[in-house]
Amino acid sequence: MAHHTAVAAPRLKRTPLSGRARALRAVVLGAAMALLLQGCSTVKLAYNQAPQLMAWQINRYLGLSDAQSERVRDELDDLHQWHRDTMLPQHAQVLQKVQRQLADDVTAQQACSTYADIRTQLDQVVSQAEPKMLWLASQLTDSQIRQLERKQADSNADWRKEWLDPTPEKLREHRFKELLSRAEGFYGRLDEPQKAALRAFIAQSSFDPQRTYNERLRRQKDLVHVLQTVARDRQNTAQTKTLVREYLARFDQSPDPAYRSYAQTLVTEGCAGFAQVHNATTPAQRVKAVASAKSYEQDFMTLAAQ
């Protein structure tokens, strides 16, 4: 429910993050996110392929050496197995809670409670992945950091084209179509009352693409600076640990108080927007939503047992 895609929960969508940050977060959050990126029929396949897909993404941004690639694959395999054993049952528990809620009307507070549960679980993944991130950060060469900057510039051009170039009217329509597609994947076909609720959420949203883009640039520059600092003293493991931890904290909570307030507003609006759309659904659509959540839960438990 974060950022402008909040109302589309529980299917998680990519958020407009920085290029290298996206690759770094793939190490940290990819195993959890991969569960929810596809429809129920492909969850198992997507999850089982997550380490390979993440390794490819990291290599695309950094141009890893053969030795680095092998170590990254091993680290991702370890993280994936830990996630399978530890986090999948917890994800299933959240979905059990979601199923109980979706049968009736949902309050914004209930939606935010579910969001908080998800954030807590992702924080566990961050903690587990941190040592692996420290190792990778300490191994990057100047050339690899420059490649990262080029990839950031490329991804920024794509981001601007999608979110900054369109007129406000086209942007609202783009958001509507994106959220509608994901909502219908969960509830089934939406009718005019639900579409009206979705459009009302978008019309009232505080989402500001320029503001979000500025934070994106801050995160990118922050990451490059951290990696360059690490590269100047690779053997200083204590410094590397501090730098990476502080970067992750700034990634999660911007040092800009105004942006932190803006980000929290988006979360709050997202919770209210999800409740607004859900409460406009029919009994049949709610049955479909409960069944969708149940299918995810069953897939998670099947994967956890493998």
Secondary structure, 3 states (H helix, E strand, C coil): CCHHHHHHCCCCCCCCCCHHHHHHHHHHHHHHHHCCCCCHHHHHHHHHCHHHHHHHHHHHHHCCCHHHHHHHHHHHHHHHHHHHHHHHHHHHHHHHHHHHHHCCCCCHHHHHHHHHHHHHHHHHHHHHHHHHHHHHHHHCCHHHHHHHHHHHHHHHHHHHHHHHCCCHHHHHHHHHHHHHHHHHHHHCCCCHHHHHHHHHHHHHCCCCHHHHHHHHHHHHHHHHHHHHHHHHCCCCHHHHHHHHHHHHHHHHCCCCHHHHHHHHHHHHHHHHHHHHHHCCCCHHHHHHHHHHHHHHHHHHHHHHCC
